[in-house]
Amino acid sequence: MTAYTLETNGAVCPFPLIDAKSAMEQLSSGDDLVIGFDCTQATDSLPQWAAEDGHEVVAFDRVGDAGWSITVRKGV
């Protein structure tokens, strides 16, 4: 298992989700994608996308006053 980082701070929705989907396509099953973002709408859209696409959210943390970090493990 390898962890990759995707920083999308400053990008407005839907770009964090679009970038996350694109990055996830490059990973192998079991790899983690750590996504940093500051778009409020992504607090809903990223976990929803992960669940719908069969990935597992393994961490979801607030970072500072207006940022978040979500770690998504790629499913099969």
PDB file of N, CA, C, O and CB in Angstrom:
ATOM      1  N   MET A   1       0.844  -1.176   0.000  1.00  0.00           N
ATOM      2  CA  MET A   1       0.000   0.000   0.000  1.00  0.00           C
ATOM      3  C   MET A   1       0.886   1.235   0.000  1.00  0.00           C
ATOM      4  O   MET A   1       1.837   1.338   0.775  1.00  0.00           O
ATOM      5  CB  MET A   1      -0.959   0.001   1.215  1.00  0.00           C
ATOM      6  N   THR A   2       0.562   2.151  -0.868  1.00  0.00           N
ATOM      7  CA  THR A   2       1.295   3.394  -0.985  1.00  0.00           C
ATOM      8  C   THR A   2       0.323   4.551  -0.788  1.00  0.00           C
ATOM      9  O   THR A   2      -0.839   4.460  -1.185  1.00  0.00           O
ATOM     10  CB  THR A   2       2.014   3.493  -2.357  1.00  0.00           C
ATOM     11  N   ALA A   3       0.788   5.635  -0.178  1.00  0.00           N
ATOM     12  CA  ALA A   3      -0.042   6.816   0.022  1.00  0.00           C
ATOM     13  C   ALA A   3       0.425   7.927  -0.915  1.00  0.00           C
ATOM     14  O   ALA A   3       1.618   8.211  -1.019  1.00  0.00           O
ATOM     15  CB  ALA A   3       0.008   7.285   1.501  1.00  0.00           C
ATOM     16  N   TYR A   4      -0.521   8.537  -1.583  1.00  0.00           N
ATOM     17  CA  TYR A   4      -0.266   9.651  -2.483  1.00  0.00           C
ATOM     18  C   TYR A   4      -1.008  10.868  -1.962  1.00  0.00           C
ATOM     19  O   TYR A   4      -2.053  10.737  -1.325  1.00  0.00           O
ATOM     20  CB  TYR A   4      -0.696   9.313  -3.939  1.00  0.00           C
ATOM     21  N   THR A   5      -0.476  12.040  -2.227  1.00  0.00           N
ATOM     22  CA  THR A   5      -1.077  13.277  -1.745  1.00  0.00           C
ATOM     23  C   THR A   5      -1.534  14.132  -2.918  1.00  0.00           C
ATOM     24  O   THR A   5      -0.826  14.288  -3.913  1.00  0.00           O
ATOM     25  CB  THR A   5      -0.085  14.056  -0.867  1.00  0.00           C
ATOM     26  N   LEU A   6      -2.738  14.683  -2.774  1.00  0.00           N
ATOM     27  CA  LEU A   6      -3.293  15.600  -3.764  1.00  0.00           C
ATOM     28  C   LEU A   6      -3.740  16.854  -3.032  1.00  0.00           C
ATOM     29  O   LEU A   6      -4.665  16.803  -2.221  1.00  0.00           O
ATOM     30  CB  LEU A   6      -4.481  14.949  -4.554  1.00  0.00           C
ATOM     31  N   GLU A   7      -3.098  17.970  -3.306  1.00  0.00           N
ATOM     32  CA  GLU A   7      -3.482  19.246  -2.682  1.00  0.00           C
ATOM     33  C   GLU A   7      -4.355  20.025  -3.652  1.00  0.00           C
ATOM     34  O   GLU A   7      -3.946  20.315  -4.777  1.00  0.00           O
ATOM     35  CB  GLU A   7      -2.223  20.085  -2.278  1.00  0.00           C
ATOM     36  N   THR A   8      -5.558  20.359  -3.208  1.00  0.00           N
ATOM     37  CA  THR A   8      -6.468  21.124  -4.063  1.00  0.00           C
ATOM     38  C   THR A   8      -6.882  22.431  -3.397  1.00  0.00           C
ATOM     39  O   THR A   8      -7.848  23.064  -3.824  1.00  0.00           O
ATOM     40  CB  THR A   8      -7.710  20.293  -4.400  1.00  0.00           C
ATOM     41  N   ASN A   9      -6.166  22.838  -2.365  1.00  0.00           N
ATOM     42  CA  ASN A   9      -6.509  24.083  -1.674  1.00  0.00           C
ATOM     43  C   ASN A   9      -6.538  25.232  -2.672  1.00  0.00           C
ATOM     44  O   ASN A   9      -5.629  25.386  -3.488  1.00  0.00           O
ATOM     45  CB  ASN A   9      -5.501  24.379  -0.532  1.00  0.00           C
ATOM     46  N   GLY A  10      -7.600  26.041  -2.596  1.00  0.00           N
ATOM     47  CA  GLY A  10      -7.770  27.158  -3.504  1.00  0.00           C
ATOM     48  C   GLY A  10      -8.651  26.831  -4.698  1.00  0.00           C
ATOM     49  O   GLY A  10      -9.127  27.734  -5.385  1.00  0.00           O
ATOM     50  N   ALA A  11      -8.874  25.540  -4.951  1.00  0.00           N
ATOM     51  CA  ALA A  11      -9.738  25.140  -6.066  1.00  0.00           C
ATOM     52  C   ALA A  11     -11.183  25.065  -5.581  1.00  0.00           C
ATOM     53  O   ALA A  11     -11.461  24.505  -4.520  1.00  0.00           O
ATOM     54  CB  ALA A  11      -9.286  23.769  -6.663  1.00  0.00           C
ATOM     55  N   VAL A  12     -12.092  25.627  -6.356  1.00  0.00           N
ATOM     56  CA  VAL A  12     -13.503  25.581  -5.979  1.00  0.00           C
ATOM     57  C   VAL A  12     -14.156  24.342  -6.588  1.00  0.00           C
ATOM     58  O   VAL A  12     -13.686  23.797  -7.586  1.00  0.00           O
ATOM     59  CB  VAL A  12     -14.240  26.868  -6.436  1.00  0.00           C
ATOM     60  N   CYS A  13     -15.240  23.918  -5.969  1.00  0.00           N
ATOM     61  CA  CYS A  13     -15.971  22.747  -6.449  1.00  0.00           C
ATOM     62  C   CYS A  13     -16.531  23.029  -7.836  1.00  0.00           C
ATOM     63  O   CYS A  13     -17.001  24.136  -8.097  1.00  0.00           O
ATOM     64  CB  CYS A  13     -17.108  22.362  -5.469  1.00  0.00           C
ATOM     65  N   PRO A  14     -16.490  22.066  -8.708  1.00  0.00           N
ATOM     66  CA  PRO A  14     -16.240  20.646  -8.474  1.00  0.00           C
ATOM     67  C   PRO A  14     -14.801  20.206  -8.706  1.00  0.00           C
ATOM     68  O   PRO A  14     -14.544  19.005  -8.793  1.00  0.00           O
ATOM     69  CB  PRO A  14     -17.129  19.849  -9.343  1.00  0.00           C
ATOM     70  N   PHE A  15     -13.853  21.136  -8.809  1.00  0.00           N
ATOM     71  CA  PHE A  15     -12.498  20.754  -9.200  1.00  0.00           C
ATOM     72  C   PHE A  15     -11.781  19.824  -8.217  1.00  0.00           C
ATOM     73  O   PHE A  15     -11.054  18.940  -8.672  1.00  0.00           O
ATOM     74  CB  PHE A  15     -11.684  21.980  -9.378  1.00  0.00           C
ATOM     75  N   PRO A  16     -11.945  19.970  -6.890  1.00  0.00           N
ATOM     76  CA  PRO A  16     -11.320  18.965  -6.018  1.00  0.00           C
ATOM     77  C   PRO A  16     -11.809  17.542  -6.316  1.00  0.00           C
ATOM     78  O   PRO A  16     -11.022  16.597  -6.295  1.00  0.00           O
ATOM     79  CB  PRO A  16     -11.598  19.304  -4.557  1.00  0.00           C
ATOM     80  N   LEU A  17     -13.099  17.395  -6.592  1.00  0.00           N
ATOM     81  CA  LEU A  17     -13.646  16.069  -6.911  1.00  0.00           C
ATOM     82  C   LEU A  17     -13.123  15.570  -8.252  1.00  0.00           C
ATOM     83  O   LEU A  17     -12.749  14.405  -8.383  1.00  0.00           O
ATOM     84  CB  LEU A  17     -15.183  16.111  -6.929  1.00  0.00           C
ATOM     85  N   ILE A  18     -13.098  16.442  -9.233  1.00  0.00           N
ATOM     86  CA  ILE A  18     -12.590  16.052 -10.561  1.00  0.00           C
ATOM     87  C   ILE A  18     -11.129  15.632 -10.468  1.00  0.00           C
ATOM     88  O   ILE A  18     -10.731  14.620 -11.047  1.00  0.00           O
ATOM     89  CB  ILE A  18     -12.745  17.214 -11.573  1.00  0.00           C
ATOM     90  N   ASP A  19     -10.330  16.408  -9.741  1.00  0.00           N
ATOM     91  CA  ASP A  19      -8.911  16.073  -9.580  1.00  0.00           C
ATOM     92  C   ASP A  19      -8.736  14.769  -8.801  1.00  0.00           C
ATOM     93  O   ASP A  19      -7.847  13.975  -9.109  1.00  0.00           O
ATOM     94  CB  ASP A  19      -8.170  17.215  -8.867  1.00  0.00           C
ATOM     95  N   ALA A  20      -9.582  14.550  -7.794  1.00  0.00           N
ATOM     96  CA  ALA A  20      -9.486  13.319  -7.004  1.00  0.00           C
ATOM     97  C   ALA A  20      -9.816  12.098  -7.863  1.00  0.00           C
ATOM     98  O   ALA A  20      -9.129  11.079  -7.792  1.00  0.00           O
ATOM     99  CB  ALA A  20     -10.431  13.384  -5.785  1.00  0.00           C
ATOM    100  N   LYS A  21     -10.863  12.206  -8.670  1.00  0.00           N
ATOM    101  CA  LYS A  21     -11.231  11.087  -9.545  1.00  0.00           C
ATOM    102  C   LYS A  21     -10.099  10.766 -10.517  1.00  0.00           C
ATOM    103  O   LYS A  21      -9.781   9.600 -10.748  1.00  0.00           O
ATOM    104  CB  LYS A  21     -12.522  11.411 -10.324  1.00  0.00           C
ATOM    105  N   SER A  22      -9.498  11.803 -11.080  1.00  0.00           N
ATOM    106  CA  SER A  22      -8.407  11.608 -12.025  1.00  0.00           C
ATOM    107  C   SER A  22      -7.200  10.970 -11.351  1.00  0.00           C
ATOM    108  O   SER A  22      -6.579  10.063 -11.906  1.00  0.00           O
ATOM    109  CB  SER A  22      -8.012  12.937 -12.657  1.00  0.00           C
ATOM    110  N   ALA A  23      -6.868  11.445 -10.152  1.00  0.00           N
ATOM    111  CA  ALA A  23      -5.719  10.880  -9.427  1.00  0.00           C
ATOM    112  C   ALA A  23      -5.977   9.433  -9.036  1.00  0.00           C
ATOM    113  O   ALA A  23      -5.075   8.599  -9.114  1.00  0.00           O
ATOM    114  CB  ALA A  23      -5.411  11.712  -8.173  1.00  0.00           C
ATOM    115  N   MET A  24      -7.207   9.128  -8.616  1.00  0.00           N
ATOM    116  CA  MET A  24      -7.526   7.772  -8.169  1.00  0.00           C
ATOM    117  C   MET A  24      -7.386   6.757  -9.305  1.00  0.00           C
ATOM    118  O   MET A  24      -7.049   5.597  -9.067  1.00  0.00           O
ATOM    119  CB  MET A  24      -8.944   7.725  -7.599  1.00  0.00           C
ATOM    120  N   GLU A  25      -7.647   7.197 -10.538  1.00  0.00           N
ATOM    121  CA  GLU A  25      -7.524   6.290 -11.679  1.00  0.00           C
ATOM    122  C   GLU A  25      -6.094   5.801 -11.856  1.00  0.00           C
ATOM    123  O   GLU A  25      -5.870   4.740 -12.439  1.00  0.00           O
ATOM    124  CB  GLU A  25      -7.995   6.977 -12.952  1.00  0.00           C
ATOM    125  N   GLN A  26      -5.128   6.561 -11.360  1.00  0.00           N
ATOM    126  CA  GLN A  26      -3.720   6.199 -11.528  1.00  0.00           C
ATOM    127  C   GLN A  26      -3.224   5.241 -10.439  1.00  0.00           C
ATOM    128  O   GLN A  26      -2.130   4.689 -10.557  1.00  0.00           O
ATOM    129  CB  GLN A  26      -2.866   7.454 -11.532  1.00  0.00           C
ATOM    130  N   LEU A  27      -4.022   5.039  -9.375  1.00  0.00           N
ATOM    131  CA  LEU A  27      -3.578   4.238  -8.232  1.00  0.00           C
ATOM    132  C   LEU A  27      -3.986   2.788  -8.374  1.00  0.00           C
ATOM    133  O   LEU A  27      -4.852   2.444  -9.179  1.00  0.00           O
ATOM    134  CB  LEU A  27      -4.139   4.803  -6.940  1.00  0.00           C
ATOM    135  N   SER A  28      -3.346   1.938  -7.576  1.00  0.00           N
ATOM    136  CA  SER A  28      -3.687   0.519  -7.520  1.00  0.00           C
ATOM    137  C   SER A  28      -4.627   0.278  -6.346  1.00  0.00           C
ATOM    138  O   SER A  28      -4.672   1.078  -5.411  1.00  0.00           O
ATOM    139  CB  SER A  28      -2.409  -0.359  -7.393  1.00  0.00           C
ATOM    140  N   SER A  29      -5.376  -0.816  -6.386  1.00  0.00           N
ATOM    141  CA  SER A  29      -6.259  -1.163  -5.283  1.00  0.00           C
ATOM    142  C   SER A  29      -5.455  -1.246  -3.990  1.00  0.00           C
ATOM    143  O   SER A  29      -4.376  -1.836  -3.948  1.00  0.00           O
ATOM    144  CB  SER A  29      -6.987  -2.496  -5.561  1.00  0.00           C
ATOM    145  N   GLY A  30      -6.001  -0.645  -2.937  1.00  0.00           N
ATOM    146  CA  GLY A  30      -5.344  -0.656  -1.636  1.00  0.00           C
ATOM    147  C   GLY A  30      -4.479   0.566  -1.385  1.00  0.00           C
ATOM    148  O   GLY A  30      -4.085   0.818  -0.247  1.00  0.00           O
ATOM    149  N   ASP A  31      -4.174   1.331  -2.433  1.00  0.00           N
ATOM    150  CA  ASP A  31      -3.404   2.568  -2.251  1.00  0.00           C
ATOM    151  C   ASP A  31      -4.288   3.637  -1.619  1.00  0.00           C
ATOM    152  O   ASP A  31      -5.505   3.636  -1.801  1.00  0.00           O
ATOM    153  CB  ASP A  31      -2.832   3.069  -3.606  1.00  0.00           C
ATOM    154  N   ASP A  32      -3.668   4.543  -0.878  1.00  0.00           N
ATOM    155  CA  ASP A  32      -4.378   5.649  -0.249  1.00  0.00           C
ATOM    156  C   ASP A  32      -4.118   6.941  -1.009  1.00  0.00           C
ATOM    157  O   ASP A  32      -3.006   7.203  -1.465  1.00  0.00           O
ATOM    158  CB  ASP A  32      -3.958   5.798   1.220  1.00  0.00           C
ATOM    159  N   LEU A  33      -5.180   7.747  -1.134  1.00  0.00           N
ATOM    160  CA  LEU A  33      -5.069   9.078  -1.705  1.00  0.00           C
ATOM    161  C   LEU A  33      -5.458  10.072  -0.615  1.00  0.00           C
ATOM    162  O   LEU A  33      -6.600  10.091  -0.157  1.00  0.00           O
ATOM    163  CB  LEU A  33      -5.972   9.238  -2.983  1.00  0.00           C
ATOM    164  N   VAL A  34      -4.503  10.891  -0.210  1.00  0.00           N
ATOM    165  CA  VAL A  34      -4.740  11.917   0.808  1.00  0.00           C
ATOM    166  C   VAL A  34      -5.032  13.215   0.070  1.00  0.00           C
ATOM    167  O   VAL A  34      -4.175  13.744  -0.638  1.00  0.00           O
ATOM    168  CB  VAL A  34      -3.505  12.073   1.789  1.00  0.00           C
ATOM    169  N   ILE A  35      -6.253  13.726   0.243  1.00  0.00           N
ATOM    170  CA  ILE A  35      -6.705  14.902  -0.506  1.00  0.00           C
ATOM    171  C   ILE A  35      -6.850  16.071   0.464  1.00  0.00           C
ATOM    172  O   ILE A  35      -7.641  16.017   1.406  1.00  0.00           O
ATOM    173  CB  ILE A  35      -8.058  14.618  -1.247  1.00  0.00           C
ATOM    174  N   GLY A  36      -6.078  17.128   0.221  1.00  0.00           N
ATOM    175  CA  GLY A  36      -6.218  18.357   0.995  1.00  0.00           C
ATOM    176  C   GLY A  36      -7.107  19.314   0.223  1.00  0.00           C
ATOM    177  O   GLY A  36      -6.914  19.521  -0.975  1.00  0.00           O
ATOM    178  N   PHE A  37      -8.088  19.903   0.915  1.00  0.00           N
ATOM    179  CA  PHE A  37      -9.003  20.803   0.211  1.00  0.00           C
ATOM    180  C   PHE A  37      -9.561  21.837   1.171  1.00  0.00           C
ATOM    181  O   PHE A  37      -9.534  21.659   2.389  1.00  0.00           O
ATOM    182  CB  PHE A  37     -10.148  20.014  -0.448  1.00  0.00           C
ATOM    183  N   ASP A  38     -10.075  22.941   0.590  1.00  0.00           N
ATOM    184  CA  ASP A  38     -10.696  23.979   1.410  1.00  0.00           C
ATOM    185  C   ASP A  38     -12.040  24.424   0.846  1.00  0.00           C
ATOM    186  O   ASP A  38     -12.549  25.484   1.210  1.00  0.00           O
ATOM    187  CB  ASP A  38      -9.769  25.175   1.530  1.00  0.00           C
ATOM    188  N   CYS A  39     -12.607  23.628  -0.031  1.00  0.00           N
ATOM    189  CA  CYS A  39     -13.926  23.892  -0.609  1.00  0.00           C
ATOM    190  C   CYS A  39     -14.968  23.195   0.266  1.00  0.00           C
ATOM    191  O   CYS A  39     -14.946  21.972   0.405  1.00  0.00           O
ATOM    192  CB  CYS A  39     -14.012  23.396  -2.107  1.00  0.00           C
ATOM    193  N   THR A  40     -15.873  23.969   0.852  1.00  0.00           N
ATOM    194  CA  THR A  40     -16.860  23.408   1.777  1.00  0.00           C
ATOM    195  C   THR A  40     -17.719  22.320   1.143  1.00  0.00           C
ATOM    196  O   THR A  40     -18.018  21.316   1.789  1.00  0.00           O
ATOM    197  CB  THR A  40     -17.750  24.506   2.301  1.00  0.00           C
ATOM    198  N   GLN A  41     -18.118  22.507  -0.107  1.00  0.00           N
ATOM    199  CA  GLN A  41     -18.969  21.513  -0.771  1.00  0.00           C
ATOM    200  C   GLN A  41     -18.284  20.151  -0.885  1.00  0.00           C
ATOM    201  O   GLN A  41     -18.956  19.121  -0.931  1.00  0.00           O
ATOM    202  CB  GLN A  41     -19.361  22.007  -2.159  1.00  0.00           C
ATOM    203  N   ALA A  42     -16.964  20.143  -0.929  1.00  0.00           N
ATOM    204  CA  ALA A  42     -16.237  18.880  -1.044  1.00  0.00           C
ATOM    205  C   ALA A  42     -16.324  18.046   0.227  1.00  0.00           C
ATOM    206  O   ALA A  42     -16.037  16.850   0.191  1.00  0.00           O
ATOM    207  CB  ALA A  42     -14.787  19.147  -1.379  1.00  0.00           C
ATOM    208  N   THR A  43     -16.712  18.647   1.350  1.00  0.00           N
ATOM    209  CA  THR A  43     -16.884  17.852   2.568  1.00  0.00           C
ATOM    210  C   THR A  43     -18.020  16.852   2.395  1.00  0.00           C
ATOM    211  O   THR A  43     -18.064  15.834   3.085  1.00  0.00           O
ATOM    212  CB  THR A  43     -17.158  18.764   3.779  1.00  0.00           C
ATOM    213  N   ASP A  44     -18.932  17.136   1.481  1.00  0.00           N
ATOM    214  CA  ASP A  44     -20.008  16.184   1.154  1.00  0.00           C
ATOM    215  C   ASP A  44     -19.673  15.369  -0.092  1.00  0.00           C
ATOM    216  O   ASP A  44     -19.845  14.150  -0.112  1.00  0.00           O
ATOM    217  CB  ASP A  44     -21.336  16.929   0.945  1.00  0.00           C
ATOM    218  N   SER A  45     -19.192  16.055  -1.132  1.00  0.00           N
ATOM    219  CA  SER A  45     -19.021  15.374  -2.417  1.00  0.00           C
ATOM    220  C   SER A  45     -17.899  14.336  -2.415  1.00  0.00           C
ATOM    221  O   SER A  45     -18.028  13.301  -3.069  1.00  0.00           O
ATOM    222  CB  SER A  45     -18.753  16.389  -3.490  1.00  0.00           C
ATOM    223  N   LEU A  46     -16.816  14.582  -1.706  1.00  0.00           N
ATOM    224  CA  LEU A  46     -15.715  13.603  -1.712  1.00  0.00           C
ATOM    225  C   LEU A  46     -16.098  12.300  -0.998  1.00  0.00           C
ATOM    226  O   LEU A  46     -15.874  11.227  -1.559  1.00  0.00           O
ATOM    227  CB  LEU A  46     -14.470  14.209  -1.046  1.00  0.00           C
ATOM    228  N   PRO A  47     -16.668  12.346   0.219  1.00  0.00           N
ATOM    229  CA  PRO A  47     -17.086  11.074   0.841  1.00  0.00           C
ATOM    230  C   PRO A  47     -18.174  10.352   0.043  1.00  0.00           C
ATOM    231  O   PRO A  47     -18.183   9.123  -0.030  1.00  0.00           O
ATOM    232  CB  PRO A  47     -17.589  11.330   2.256  1.00  0.00           C
ATOM    233  N   GLN A  48     -19.090  11.120  -0.554  1.00  0.00           N
ATOM    234  CA  GLN A  48     -20.158  10.502  -1.354  1.00  0.00           C
ATOM    235  C   GLN A  48     -19.576   9.788  -2.574  1.00  0.00           C
ATOM    236  O   GLN A  48     -19.957   8.658  -2.881  1.00  0.00           O
ATOM    237  CB  GLN A  48     -21.185  11.569  -1.804  1.00  0.00           C
ATOM    238  N   TRP A  49     -18.654  10.454  -3.262  1.00  0.00           N
ATOM    239  CA  TRP A  49     -17.997   9.824  -4.409  1.00  0.00           C
ATOM    240  C   TRP A  49     -17.260   8.552  -3.976  1.00  0.00           C
ATOM    241  O   TRP A  49     -17.348   7.524  -4.647  1.00  0.00           O
ATOM    242  CB  TRP A  49     -17.013  10.812  -5.079  1.00  0.00           C
ATOM    243  N   ALA A  50     -16.539   8.623  -2.863  1.00  0.00           N
ATOM    244  CA  ALA A  50     -15.783   7.455  -2.398  1.00  0.00           C
ATOM    245  C   ALA A  50     -16.720   6.270  -2.159  1.00  0.00           C
ATOM    246  O   ALA A  50     -16.430   5.148  -2.574  1.00  0.00           O
ATOM    247  CB  ALA A  50     -15.006   7.792  -1.104  1.00  0.00           C
ATOM    248  N   ALA A  51     -17.837   6.526  -1.493  1.00  0.00           N
ATOM    249  CA  ALA A  51     -18.782   5.441  -1.198  1.00  0.00           C
ATOM    250  C   ALA A  51     -19.391   4.877  -2.474  1.00  0.00           C
ATOM    251  O   ALA A  51     -19.500   3.660  -2.628  1.00  0.00           O
ATOM    252  CB  ALA A  51     -19.894   5.938  -0.267  1.00  0.00           C
ATOM    253  N   GLU A  52     -19.783   5.747  -3.381  1.00  0.00           N
ATOM    254  CA  GLU A  52     -20.424   5.305  -4.618  1.00  0.00           C
ATOM    255  C   GLU A  52     -19.467   4.539  -5.529  1.00  0.00           C
ATOM    256  O   GLU A  52     -19.894   3.655  -6.271  1.00  0.00           O
ATOM    257  CB  GLU A  52     -20.989   6.498  -5.362  1.00  0.00           C
ATOM    258  N   ASP A  53     -18.180   4.869  -5.480  1.00  0.00           N
ATOM    259  CA  ASP A  53     -17.201   4.206  -6.340  1.00  0.00           C
ATOM    260  C   ASP A  53     -16.506   3.024  -5.663  1.00  0.00           C
ATOM    261  O   ASP A  53     -15.592   2.435  -6.240  1.00  0.00           O
ATOM    262  CB  ASP A  53     -16.168   5.203  -6.788  1.00  0.00           C
ATOM    263  N   GLY A  54     -16.928   2.671  -4.447  1.00  0.00           N
ATOM    264  CA  GLY A  54     -16.385   1.491  -3.780  1.00  0.00           C
ATOM    265  C   GLY A  54     -15.064   1.706  -3.084  1.00  0.00           C
ATOM    266  O   GLY A  54     -14.326   0.749  -2.850  1.00  0.00           O
ATOM    267  N   HIS A  55     -14.745   2.955  -2.744  1.00  0.00           N
ATOM    268  CA  HIS A  55     -13.526   3.256  -2.007  1.00  0.00           C
ATOM    269  C   HIS A  55     -13.871   3.435  -0.527  1.00  0.00           C
ATOM    270  O   HIS A  55     -15.032   3.632  -0.165  1.00  0.00           O
ATOM    271  CB  HIS A  55     -12.829   4.530  -2.576  1.00  0.00           C
ATOM    272  N   GLU A  56     -12.850   3.362   0.313  1.00  0.00           N
ATOM    273  CA  GLU A  56     -13.056   3.484   1.758  1.00  0.00           C
ATOM    274  C   GLU A  56     -12.434   4.782   2.272  1.00  0.00           C
ATOM    275  O   GLU A  56     -11.272   5.078   1.993  1.00  0.00           O
ATOM    276  CB  GLU A  56     -12.453   2.267   2.500  1.00  0.00           C
ATOM    277  N   VAL A  57     -13.216   5.549   3.023  1.00  0.00           N
ATOM    278  CA  VAL A  57     -12.674   6.733   3.687  1.00  0.00           C
ATOM    279  C   VAL A  57     -12.025   6.247   4.986  1.00  0.00           C
ATOM    280  O   VAL A  57     -12.711   5.743   5.874  1.00  0.00           O
ATOM    281  CB  VAL A  57     -13.801   7.825   3.964  1.00  0.00           C
ATOM    282  N   VAL A  58     -10.702   6.399   5.093  1.00  0.00           N
ATOM    283  CA  VAL A  58      -9.991   5.907   6.271  1.00  0.00           C
ATOM    284  C   VAL A  58      -9.629   7.022   7.242  1.00  0.00           C
ATOM    285  O   VAL A  58      -9.255   6.752   8.384  1.00  0.00           O
ATOM    286  CB  VAL A  58      -8.738   5.178   5.848  1.00  0.00           C
ATOM    287  N   ALA A  59      -9.736   8.268   6.803  1.00  0.00           N
ATOM    288  CA  ALA A  59      -9.508   9.409   7.697  1.00  0.00           C
ATOM    289  C   ALA A  59     -10.176  10.632   7.098  1.00  0.00           C
ATOM    290  O   ALA A  59     -10.230  10.794   5.879  1.00  0.00           O
ATOM    291  CB  ALA A  59      -7.983   9.664   7.922  1.00  0.00           C
ATOM    292  N   PHE A  60     -10.687  11.494   7.974  1.00  0.00           N
ATOM    293  CA  PHE A  60     -11.321  12.737   7.534  1.00  0.00           C
ATOM    294  C   PHE A  60     -11.119  13.742   8.654  1.00  0.00           C
ATOM    295  O   PHE A  60     -11.747  13.641   9.708  1.00  0.00           O
ATOM    296  CB  PHE A  60     -12.859  12.537   7.197  1.00  0.00           C
ATOM    297  N   ASP A  61     -10.240  14.716   8.426  1.00  0.00           N
ATOM    298  CA  ASP A  61      -9.839  15.636   9.496  1.00  0.00           C
ATOM    299  C   ASP A  61      -9.964  17.079   9.047  1.00  0.00           C
ATOM    300  O   ASP A  61      -9.766  17.409   7.878  1.00  0.00           O
ATOM    301  CB  ASP A  61      -8.404  15.352   9.942  1.00  0.00           C
ATOM    302  N   ARG A  62     -10.292  17.919   9.993  1.00  0.00           N
ATOM    303  CA  ARG A  62     -10.285  19.357   9.757  1.00  0.00           C
ATOM    304  C   ARG A  62      -8.848  19.848   9.917  1.00  0.00           C
ATOM    305  O   ARG A  62      -8.135  19.426  10.827  1.00  0.00           O
ATOM    306  CB  ARG A  62     -11.260  20.106  10.739  1.00  0.00           C
ATOM    307  N   VAL A  63      -8.434  20.739   9.027  1.00  0.00           N
ATOM    308  CA  VAL A  63      -7.084  21.294   9.066  1.00  0.00           C
ATOM    309  C   VAL A  63      -7.205  22.811   9.136  1.00  0.00           C
ATOM    310  O   VAL A  63      -7.604  23.447   8.160  1.00  0.00           O
ATOM    311  CB  VAL A  63      -6.240  20.846   7.818  1.00  0.00           C
ATOM    312  N   GLY A  64      -6.869  23.384  10.264  1.00  0.00           N
ATOM    313  CA  GLY A  64      -6.966  24.829  10.419  1.00  0.00           C
ATOM    314  C   GLY A  64      -8.415  25.285  10.483  1.00  0.00           C
ATOM    315  O   GLY A  64      -9.309  24.510  10.823  1.00  0.00           O
ATOM    316  N   ASP A  65      -8.637  26.560  10.149  1.00  0.00           N
ATOM    317  CA  ASP A  65      -9.968  27.144  10.253  1.00  0.00           C
ATOM    318  C   ASP A  65     -10.882  26.784   9.093  1.00  0.00           C
ATOM    319  O   ASP A  65     -12.099  26.715   9.268  1.00  0.00           O
ATOM    320  CB  ASP A  65      -9.856  28.626  10.349  1.00  0.00           C
ATOM    321  N   ALA A  66     -10.325  26.555   7.925  1.00  0.00           N
ATOM    322  CA  ALA A  66     -11.182  26.353   6.753  1.00  0.00           C
ATOM    323  C   ALA A  66     -10.601  25.338   5.780  1.00  0.00           C
ATOM    324  O   ALA A  66     -10.694  25.521   4.566  1.00  0.00           O
ATOM    325  CB  ALA A  66     -11.404  27.668   6.040  1.00  0.00           C
ATOM    326  N   GLY A  67     -10.013  24.287   6.291  1.00  0.00           N
ATOM    327  CA  GLY A  67      -9.461  23.265   5.430  1.00  0.00           C
ATOM    328  C   GLY A  67      -9.749  21.877   5.968  1.00  0.00           C
ATOM    329  O   GLY A  67     -10.080  21.709   7.142  1.00  0.00           O
ATOM    330  N   TRP A  68      -9.619  20.888   5.103  1.00  0.00           N
ATOM    331  CA  TRP A  68      -9.853  19.507   5.491  1.00  0.00           C
ATOM    332  C   TRP A  68      -8.858  18.612   4.778  1.00  0.00           C
ATOM    333  O   TRP A  68      -8.245  18.989   3.779  1.00  0.00           O
ATOM    334  CB  TRP A  68     -11.299  19.079   5.175  1.00  0.00           C
ATOM    335  N   SER A  69      -8.720  17.420   5.321  1.00  0.00           N
ATOM    336  CA  SER A  69      -7.916  16.385   4.698  1.00  0.00           C
ATOM    337  C   SER A  69      -8.717  15.098   4.777  1.00  0.00           C
ATOM    338  O   SER A  69      -9.185  14.710   5.847  1.00  0.00           O
ATOM    339  CB  SER A  69      -6.511  16.239   5.386  1.00  0.00           C
ATOM    340  N   ILE A  70      -8.870  14.444   3.643  1.00  0.00           N
ATOM    341  CA  ILE A  70      -9.580  13.173   3.619  1.00  0.00           C
ATOM    342  C   ILE A  70      -8.653  12.138   2.985  1.00  0.00           C
ATOM    343  O   ILE A  70      -8.017  12.404   1.965  1.00  0.00           O
ATOM    344  CB  ILE A  70     -10.940  13.285   2.833  1.00  0.00           C
ATOM    345  N   THR A  71      -8.584  10.968   3.592  1.00  0.00           N
ATOM    346  CA  THR A  71      -7.781   9.879   3.048  1.00  0.00           C
ATOM    347  C   THR A  71      -8.736   8.809   2.533  1.00  0.00           C
ATOM    348  O   THR A  71      -9.556   8.272   3.277  1.00  0.00           O
ATOM    349  CB  THR A  71      -6.797   9.294   4.124  1.00  0.00           C
ATOM    350  N   VAL A  72      -8.611   8.519   1.257  1.00  0.00           N
ATOM    351  CA  VAL A  72      -9.494   7.553   0.595  1.00  0.00           C
ATOM    352  C   VAL A  72      -8.647   6.377   0.119  1.00  0.00           C
ATOM    353  O   VAL A  72      -7.667   6.561  -0.602  1.00  0.00           O
ATOM    354  CB  VAL A  72     -10.267   8.213  -0.606  1.00  0.00           C
ATOM    355  N   ARG A  73      -9.030   5.171   0.527  1.00  0.00           N
ATOM    356  CA  ARG A  73      -8.327   3.951   0.094  1.00  0.00           C
ATOM    357  C   ARG A  73      -9.058   3.383  -1.119  1.00  0.00           C
ATOM    358  O   ARG A  73     -10.267   3.151  -1.087  1.00  0.00           O
ATOM    359  CB  ARG A  73      -8.252   2.883   1.257  1.00  0.00           C
ATOM    360  N   LYS A  74      -8.309   3.168  -2.170  1.00  0.00           N
ATOM    361  CA  LYS A  74      -8.910   2.676  -3.416  1.00  0.00           C
ATOM    362  C   LYS A  74      -9.430   1.261  -3.241  1.00  0.00           C
ATOM    363  O   LYS A  74      -8.736   0.381  -2.733  1.00  0.00           O
ATOM    364  CB  LYS A  74      -7.892   2.722  -4.566  1.00  0.00           C
ATOM    365  N   GLY A  75     -10.661   1.065  -3.671  1.00  0.00           N
ATOM    366  CA  GLY A  75     -11.289  -0.249  -3.607  1.00  0.00           C
ATOM    367  C   GLY A  75     -10.872  -1.104  -4.783  1.00  0.00           C
ATOM    368  O   GLY A  75     -10.031  -0.713  -5.592  1.00  0.00           O
ATOM    369  N   VAL A  76     -11.468  -2.263  -4.862  1.00  0.00           N
ATOM    370  CA  VAL A  76     -11.125  -3.209  -5.920  1.00  0.00           C
ATOM    371  C   VAL A  76     -11.692  -2.796  -7.253  1.00  0.00           C
ATOM    372  O   VAL A  76     -11.492  -3.489  -8.250  1.00  0.00           O
ATOM    373  CB  VAL A  76     -11.612  -4.586  -5.570  1.00  0.00           C
TER     374      VAL A  76
END
